[in-house]
Amino acid sequence: MKTKFIIIGAGPAGLSFATTLKKLGECSFVILEKEKESGGLCRSVMHNAAPIDTGGGHILDVRRKNVLDFIFSYMPENEWNFYDRNTKIVVDNHIISYPFEANIWQFPMEEQIEYLESIAKAALLQKEKPGHFIDWIYWKFGDKIADKYMIPYNQKIWSCDLNLLGTYWLEKLPDVSFRDTLASCLSRKFYGTLPGHAQFYYPKKQGYGEVFLRIAETLKEHIRYEYPVKELDVTNRIINREFTADYIVNTAPWVEFSEKMPDDISKLVKALQYTSVDIDYYAEPSDTDAHWTYYASPDLSYHRKIHRDNIVAGSSGYWTETNAKRRNKKGLFHFENPYAYPLNTMDKPSTISALLSKMEKYHIFGLGRWGEWEHYNSDVVIERGIQMAEKLIKK
Ligand SMILES: Cc1cc2nc3c(=O)[nH]c(=O)nc-3n(C[C@H](O)[C@H](O)[C@H](O)COP(=O)(O)OP(=O)(O)OC[C@H]3O[C@@H](n4cnc5c(N)ncnc54)[C@H](O)[C@@H]3O)c2cc1C
């Protein structure tokens, strides 16, 4: 079968790309999706009369007006609740608000002094910004935040040797200066700029995945479900020896179909690393008013709890996020996502850039979290999907 475009994956990136093509009058496209439903990592299920996000907790960030317009055109704003973020961190036996450095004032006085002293010592030693993530943690926060929170938490979430990770992606983390930390301890209140997702939307009744089901419904004649792409003949742009197109847009992890690619391309794909997320639901009520809580302790297998009962009115329970390497307990409902986070290894920027430019020569484009191997959130991939469709349609 031949079309102008093939889109691999019906997650937010593939769906926003495809709907934009359609809006611009291009209907010669097919979406090939491995699962039996759209939404990718943003999918949800209903369990115990309320939603669980199977890819881990997902909320809609408010910062991209064009993306909100896009989303609300499928699921009107009055079907969403709007929240000011309330999230916590548990370290030892203490619970403080997120982000850590802006809320040290919530620790007992002795602890505050130790944290401030260690940040101040790190500040006095300031050298050039390190290239390795683990060195950056000590450089930026000092020993105490590093040892109590940053190292154990990051060890849990990435589950890899932290020395493999670079620092080029750290604008994702809140940037609180020592001056802000000091001011917040002296004034005993949050000080500085608010972190990402400071305000967010979540659907009133369904999970986050609902909006992507609605978008997919408008494309249903174009989507082939339960159709995993296993083979990509790069030079001839043929998929599974069945589909061909003038342009292929890939939003799935490249490693899914790297086997028969040319050696130079396959080598690049195999250098891209990733980690998983497993989620487990428990029915007990949450003992907090937070929307979610981060856990640094290596003794707990999970790194985050999503307090569903504080996000969806009338719901009960919470779910935990861990990964395949650490999970030691199954909840009442559980779900495994083998692909959750692209790993920001030291050489990833050069690897993905070489891969994408080689692929473009064959009119194959990477889009979204996996196509571009970036920690993009759904609002970002939606925006990028719209922009890529507007660009490629002119070719
Ligand atoms: C724990 C966690 C929490 C997150 N929280 C948030 C949040 O709060 N807010 C937010 O906006 N974003 C959040 N994100 C990010 C969000 O999940 C991604 O930005 C978004 O899902 C990326 O969309 P995508 O379409 O690029 O990729 P995906 O959603 O991964 O979609 C890729 C699609 O490709 C399909 N596919 C895979 N392999 C194949 C194959 N071989 N053949 C055919 N199809 C295939 C998949 O089934 C999937 O449908 C979070 C991510 C994680 C892991």
The ligand as an ORCA input file, in Angstrom:
! r2SCAN-3c Opt
* xyz 0 1
  C       6.310      8.747     34.181
  C       6.029      9.798     33.136
  C       5.321     10.926     33.496
  C       5.057     11.905     32.548
  N       4.332     12.993     32.943
  C       3.959     13.896     32.029
  C       3.092     14.973     32.404
  O       2.702     15.100     33.571
  N       2.698     15.840     31.432
  C       3.105     15.698     30.144
  O       2.693     16.503     29.299
  N       3.939     14.700     29.761
  C       4.365     13.797     30.668
  N       5.181     12.761     30.296
  C       5.678     12.715     28.918
  C       4.657     12.158     27.934
  O       4.368     10.820     28.266
  C       5.263     12.220     26.534
  O       5.638     13.543     26.237
  C       4.321     11.810     25.421
  O       3.664     10.616     25.675
  C       5.161     11.675     24.165
  O       4.347     11.383     23.074
  P       4.947     10.640     21.825
  O       3.827     10.475     20.885
  O       6.174     11.321     21.398
  O       5.430      9.199     22.399
  P       4.546      8.029     23.024
  O       3.475      8.582     23.877
  O       5.501      7.088     23.652
  O       3.862      7.362     21.751
  C       4.577      6.509     20.899
  C       3.587      5.570     20.219
  O       4.313      4.676     19.375
  C       3.764      3.373     19.511
  N       4.771      2.375     19.122
  C       5.848      1.964     19.832
  N       6.522      1.014     19.136
  C       5.861      0.843     17.976
  C       6.060     -0.002     16.846
  N       7.081     -0.860     16.794
  N       5.183      0.060     15.829
  C       4.118      0.919     15.874
  N       3.871      1.728     16.919
  C       4.745      1.698     17.954
  C       3.402      3.310     20.990
  O       2.480      2.259     21.247
  C       2.823      4.694     21.217
  O       1.446      4.739     20.947
  C       5.508     11.763     31.213
  C       6.213     10.610     30.849
  C       6.486      9.642     31.791
  C       7.236      8.397     31.413
*
